[in-house]
Amino acid sequence: MNCDLAHIGIRSKHRVTTMHNTQTSVTGSDRTKPRIPHRLIGLTLLGCLLSAQAIPTVAGDQERRQAKRIHDRIAGIPPSDAVLNAMELDIINNNPFAAAQKAMDSSAFYNVTLKNFAAPWTNRDQSVFVPLNDYTATVIGMVRDQTPFNTVLSADLVYVGASNLGLPAYSMSNNNHYEALETQGEDLKTALVATAQSSVTSLPASATAGVMTTRAASEAFFKAGTNRAMFRFTLMNHLCNDLEQVKDITRAPDRIRQDVSRSPGGDSRIFMNSCVGCHSGMDPMAQAFAYYNFDESLGRLTYNSPGMIDPVTGTRVQEKYHINADVFQYGFSTPDDRWDNYWRVGQNALLGWNSALPDGGNGAKSLGMELENSEAFAQCQVKKVFKAVCLRSPGDATDRTQIDLMTASFKANNYNMKQVFADAAVFCMGD
């Protein structure tokens, strides 16, 4: 369609007025000029607009949109013109990965994206609306420093605020250090410093287990109960499986504790066909936490080091492991922190346990190594990043293939989480 409006007699604002006037007073030579109905003018204008939409975008527009989408998804804020121009050039030069790395230079990636990414792992409600804490800060720091993420459940590591920021000292009894860090509006890209967890807590290095032994995790998952919560939520947060998904009634029930009824409601079939499916695998592994507790009166994690004896159990094992022992007195009575992975055999072998590691050990650190070196752990981190960046869960065959490729890349690049964020952003940057 010809969009030159001159052919219907509209050359200027003045001429439109003249046309309008001729409808009420036609004189002179205007008598011979056909009047164009307003309806036809409107249709012609609409046609011109529709035609304009069909005109191809100019070269470079697509790459600029892709660059902006990468930045929006990674940092959550619009890029500056200078950053957008540099990212656009990377994409034009067929290097979108470099563009994604530039987006990760934004402070918002650390202060917003990563904080919201990790915060739900730190509480039972899986809420993002919680204060900054040592668990979240440690995840942010590990991603920033490209620390191998398959040490997140075992390392003697915690990230604290830099000493020159005037913060309260790190405390095992409160979260004041991190709340001040957040209240002061410090930039987490530069404010966090890696330190040995054993140097700021009372835990010996051998008892540290990455984020599992942070104050935030212990307050959420070691408080009261029987310490099974720490195992369950670690499984959910870092292997993307809840107990229902790994239930296996074929495993031996010999390590199920005394507090589990063998005939709930008077029906032993419920135990054999349901309860045993979770407890036969969970209880032998949750035994790794037998020396840990969160003391609510002190507001801190406690650990029974060698030589410390619990007055109720008569061993280093915390009292909570022997509660309700009369429910089934012939059940397993926890003597120490020896754990074994019964899920290496059977259907849960599909979680991809690392054959180079032993299938048992003592304490939380070695259990953390077992979990974080599984194939399920690697895939879980990739799926969570994919959802955070692409704003959807992986769905079709193309997505599943991408998850496999990203998982392989994650492992090949020393479990570098920045690599995963970049790969996801590039995959979802659009055409």
C-alpha positions in Angstrom: 0.0 0.0 0.0 1.2 3.5 -0.9 1.5 5.4 2.4 2.1 8.9 0.8 -0.9 10.8 2.0 -0.5 13.3 -0.8 -2.6 11.2 -3.1 -5.8 11.9 -1.1 -5.1 15.6 -0.9 -3.5 15.8 2.5 -0.2 17.7 2.2 -0.2 19.7 5.4 -2.2 20.7 8.4 -3.4 23.7 6.4 -4.7 21.5 3.6 -6.6 19.3 6.0 -8.4 22.4 7.3 -9.2 23.5 3.8 -10.7 20.1 3.0 -12.8 20.3 6.0 -14.1 23.7 5.1 -15.0 22.7 1.5 -17.6 20.3 2.9 -19.7 23.3 3.9 -18.7 25.9 1.4 -17.5 24.7 -2.1 -16.5 27.5 -4.4 -14.3 28.0 -7.4 -12.1 25.2 -8.7 -12.7 23.2 -5.6 -16.1 22.1 -7.0 -14.2 19.8 -9.4 -12.1 18.1 -6.7 -13.6 15.0 -5.1 -14.1 15.1 -1.3 -12.6 12.2 0.5 -14.9 10.9 3.3 -13.3 10.8 6.8 -14.0 7.1 7.0 -11.8 6.5 4.0 -9.1 8.6 5.5 -9.2 6.6 8.7 -9.0 3.3 6.9 -6.1 4.5 4.8 -4.2 5.7 7.9 -4.8 2.3 9.6 -3.5 0.5 6.5 -0.4 2.6 6.6 0.3 1.8 10.2 -0.2 -1.9 9.6 2.1 -1.8 6.7 4.7 0.0 8.8 4.7 -2.8 11.3 5.6 -5.3 8.6 8.7 -3.4 7.7 11.8 -5.5 8.9 13.7 -4.1 11.8 17.0 -2.4 11.0 20.2 -4.3 11.4 21.4 -4.5 15.1 18.0 -4.2 16.7 17.8 -7.9 17.4 21.2 -8.0 19.0 20.4 -5.0 21.1 17.1 -6.6 22.3 19.0 -9.8 23.1 21.6 -7.9 25.1 19.0 -6.1 27.1 17.2 -9.3 27.8 20.4 -11.0 29.1 21.1 -8.1 31.4 17.5 -7.9 32.6 17.4 -11.6 33.4 20.8 -11.7 35.2 20.8 -8.4 37.0 17.1 -7.6 37.2 17.7 -3.9 36.2 18.2 -2.1 32.9 21.8 -1.7 31.8 23.5 1.6 31.2 23.9 2.7 27.6 27.7 1.9 27.8 27.1 -1.6 29.1 24.3 -2.3 26.6 26.5 -1.1 23.7 29.3 -3.4 24.8 27.0 -6.3 25.3 25.4 -5.7 21.9 28.8 -5.7 20.2 29.6 -9.0 21.9 26.5 -10.6 20.5 27.1 -9.1 17.0 30.6 -10.7 17.2 28.9 -14.0 18.0 30.1 -14.0 21.7 26.9 -13.8 23.8 28.7 -15.5 26.7 30.9 -12.5 27.0 27.8 -10.3 27.1 26.4 -12.4 30.0 29.6 -12.0 31.9 29.3 -8.2 31.6 25.8 -8.5 33.0 27.2 -10.3 36.0 29.5 -7.4 36.7 26.4 -5.5 37.9 26.1 -5.1 41.7 22.4 -6.0 41.3 23.4 -9.5 40.4 24.7 -10.0 43.9 22.5 -7.7 45.9 19.2 -8.9 44.4 19.4 -11.8 42.0 21.7 -14.1 44.1 20.2 -13.0 47.4 16.7 -13.9 46.2 18.1 -17.1 44.6 19.5 -18.5 47.9 17.2 -17.0 50.5 14.5 -19.7 50.2 17.0 -22.4 51.1 17.6 -20.9 54.5 14.1 -21.4 56.1 11.4 -24.0 56.3 8.8 -21.8 54.7 11.2 -21.5 51.7 10.4 -17.7 51.7 12.5 -15.1 49.9 11.4 -12.5 52.5 14.1 -13.1 55.1 17.0 -11.0 56.2 20.4 -11.5 54.8 22.2 -14.3 56.8 25.4 -16.3 56.8 23.9 -19.1 54.6 22.8 -16.6 51.9 26.0 -14.6 52.1 28.1 -17.7 51.7 26.3 -18.7 48.5 26.6 -15.2 47.1 30.3 -15.2 47.9 31.0 -18.6 46.4 29.3 -17.6 43.2 31.1 -14.3 43.0 34.5 -15.9 43.6 33.8 -18.9 41.3 34.5 -21.2 44.2 33.7 -24.8 43.2 30.1 -25.1 44.2 30.4 -28.8 44.9 32.0 -27.8 48.2 28.9 -25.8 49.4 27.9 -28.6 51.8 31.3 -29.5 53.2 33.7 -26.6 53.1 35.2 -24.9 56.2 33.9 -21.6 54.8 31.6 -18.7 55.6 31.4 -15.2 54.1 31.3 -12.2 56.4 31.3 -8.5 55.9 34.6 -6.7 55.5 36.2 -5.5 58.7 36.3 -1.8 57.6 32.5 -1.5 57.3 31.9 -0.9 61.0 29.6 -4.0 61.4 28.9 -5.9 64.6 31.2 -8.9 64.9 30.0 -12.2 63.5 28.1 -14.1 66.2 26.9 -17.6 66.6 24.1 -16.3 68.8 22.5 -13.7 66.6 22.2 -12.4 63.0 23.1 -8.8 63.8 26.2 -8.8 61.6 24.3 -9.6 58.4 21.3 -7.5 59.2 23.6 -4.5 59.7 25.3 -5.3 56.4 21.9 -5.2 54.7 20.6 -2.2 56.6 23.7 -0.1 55.7 23.0 -0.9 52.0 26.5 -2.4 51.5 27.3 -3.7 48.0 27.6 -7.4 48.4 29.7 -7.6 45.2 32.6 -6.1 47.2 31.6 -6.2 50.9 31.8 -10.0 51.5 35.0 -11.6 52.5 35.7 -15.4 52.7 36.9 -16.8 56.0 37.2 -20.1 57.7 34.0 -21.1 59.4 36.0 -22.7 62.2 37.8 -19.3 62.9 34.6 -17.4 63.8 32.6 -20.2 65.4 33.3 -22.8 68.1 33.2 -25.6 65.6 36.4 -27.6 64.9 37.3 -27.6 61.2 36.4 -31.3 60.9 32.8 -30.5 62.1 32.2 -27.7 59.6 30.0 -28.6 56.6 29.5 -25.5 54.5 26.1 -24.0 54.6 24.7 -26.8 56.6 26.6 -25.6 59.7 25.9 -21.9 59.3 23.9 -20.3 62.0 20.9 -19.7 59.6 20.7 -23.3 58.6 21.1 -24.6 62.1 18.4 -22.3 63.5 16.0 -23.5 60.7 16.8 -27.2 60.6 18.6 -28.3 63.8 16.1 -26.6 66.1 14.1 -29.0 68.2 12.9 -32.1 66.3 15.2 -35.0 65.5 17.6 -33.4 63.0 15.9 -35.2 60.1 14.8 -31.7 58.9 18.4 -30.9 58.0 18.6 -33.9 55.8 15.2 -33.4 54.2 15.7 -29.7 53.4 19.2 -30.3 52.1 17.8 -32.9 49.9 15.1 -30.5 48.6 17.3 -27.5 48.2 20.4 -29.1 46.7 19.2 -32.3 45.0 15.8 -31.1 44.0 14.0 -34.1 45.5 11.7 -34.4 48.5 11.3 -37.6 50.4 8.3 -38.7 48.5 10.3 -38.7 45.3 13.1 -40.9 46.7 10.9 -43.3 48.8 12.1 -46.9 48.4 10.5 -49.6 50.4 13.0 -52.2 49.3 15.8 -50.9 51.5 16.6 -52.6 54.9 14.9 -51.0 57.9 17.6 -51.9 60.4 18.7 -48.2 61.0 15.3 -46.8 61.6 15.2 -45.1 65.0 13.1 -46.1 68.0 10.8 -43.1 67.7 9.1 -44.5 64.5 6.1 -46.7 65.2 6.2 -50.1 63.4 2.4 -50.3 63.4 1.0 -46.7 63.1 -2.7 -46.8 64.0 -2.3 -50.5 64.8 -1.5 -51.4 61.2 2.0 -52.6 60.4 1.2 -52.5 56.7 1.4 -48.7 56.8 4.9 -48.9 58.2 6.1 -51.5 55.6 4.5 -49.9 52.6 5.0 -46.2 53.5 7.1 -45.2 56.5 9.9 -47.6 55.7 10.3 -46.0 52.2 11.6 -42.8 53.6 13.1 -43.7 56.9 15.2 -46.7 55.7 17.3 -44.3 53.6 16.9 -41.0 55.6 17.7 -42.3 59.1 21.1 -43.9 58.3 22.2 -40.6 56.6 20.7 -38.2 59.1 22.8 -40.0 61.7 25.7 -37.8 60.4 24.1 -34.9 62.5 24.0 -36.8 65.8 26.4 -34.4 67.6 24.6 -31.2 66.5 21.8 -29.2 68.0 20.4 -25.7 68.0 20.1 -24.5 71.6 17.1 -22.1 71.6 18.0 -20.7 75.0 21.4 -19.7 73.7 20.2 -18.9 70.2 23.2 -20.8 68.7 24.4 -24.0 67.2 26.0 -26.4 69.7 28.3 -29.4 68.9 29.5 -32.2 71.1 33.2 -32.4 70.5 35.3 -35.4 71.5 35.2 -35.8 75.3 31.8 -34.1 75.7 29.1 -36.4 77.0 25.4 -35.8 76.8 23.9 -36.5 80.2 20.8 -38.3 78.7 22.5 -40.5 76.1 25.8 -41.1 78.0 27.6 -40.5 74.7 28.4 -37.6 72.3 25.0 -38.2 70.7 22.5 -35.4 71.3 19.5 -36.2 73.5 17.1 -35.5 70.6 18.3 -38.8 68.9 16.9 -40.8 71.8 13.5 -39.1 72.3 10.4 -41.2 72.2 12.6 -44.3 72.5 9.7 -46.2 74.0 7.6 -46.0 70.8 9.5 -49.0 69.5 12.3 -50.0 71.9 13.7 -52.6 69.5 14.4 -49.9 66.9 17.8 -48.5 66.2 19.5 -46.6 69.1 22.0 -44.1 67.7 25.4 -44.7 69.2 27.5 -42.2 67.1 27.6 -40.1 63.9 28.3 -42.9 61.5 26.2 -42.5 58.4 25.7 -44.9 55.4 24.0 -44.4 52.1 21.5 -47.2 51.5 20.3 -45.4 48.4 23.4 -46.3 46.4 21.6 -49.5 45.6 18.1 -49.7 44.2 16.0 -47.1 42.4 17.9 -44.1 44.0 21.1 -45.2 42.4 19.7 -43.0 39.6 20.7 -40.0 41.7 24.1 -40.6 40.3 26.3 -41.1 43.4 30.1 -40.7 42.9 31.7 -44.1 42.8 35.1 -42.5 43.8 33.7 -41.7 47.2 32.9 -44.2 50.0 29.3 -45.0 50.7 29.6 -44.1 54.3 31.5 -42.1 56.9 31.3 -40.1 60.0 29.9 -36.6 60.5 28.2 -33.9 58.4 31.3 -33.0 56.4 31.6 -36.4 54.7 27.9 -36.6 54.2 28.0 -33.2 52.5 30.6 -34.5 50.2 28.5 -37.5 49.3 25.5 -35.3 48.4 27.3 -32.5 46.6 29.2 -34.8 44.3 26.1 -36.6 43.0 24.7 -36.1 39.5 21.4 -35.0 41.1 23.2 -32.2 42.9 24.7 -30.9 39.7 21.5 -31.1 37.8 19.6 -29.4 40.6 21.8 -26.3 40.6 21.4 -26.1 36.8 17.6 -26.4 36.9 17.3 -23.8 39.6 19.4 -21.3 37.7 17.5 -22.1 34.5 14.2 -21.3 36.2 15.6 -18.1 37.8 17.0 -16.8 34.6 14.5 -18.0 32.0 11.5 -17.4 34.3 10.1 -20.9 33.7 10.9 -24.5 34.5 12.6 -26.5 31.8 9.8 -28.1 29.7 10.2 -29.6 26.2 12.9 -31.9 24.7 14.9 -28.9 23.7 15.0 -27.6 27.3 15.9 -31.0 28.6 18.8 -31.3 26.2 20.0 -27.8 27.3 19.8 -28.9 30.9 22.0 -31.9 30.1 24.5 -29.7 28.2 24.6 -27.1 31.0 25.1 -29.8 33.7 28.1 -31.3 31.7 29.5 -27.8 31.3 29.0 -27.0 35.0 31.0 -30.1 36.1 33.6 -29.6 33.4 34.2 -26.0 34.5 34.9 -27.0 38.2 31.4 -26.4 39.3 31.5 -22.7 38.4 28.0 -21.3 39.0 28.7 -18.1 37.0 29.1 -20.4 34.0 25.6 -21.8 34.6 24.0 -18.3 34.9 25.7 -17.3 31.6 24.7 -20.4 29.8 21.0 -20.0 30.9 20.9 -16.4 29.9 22.3 -17.0 26.5 19.9 -19.9 25.9 16.9 -17.7 26.9 18.0 -14.5 25.2 15.4 -14.9 22.4 15.7 -14.7 18.7 
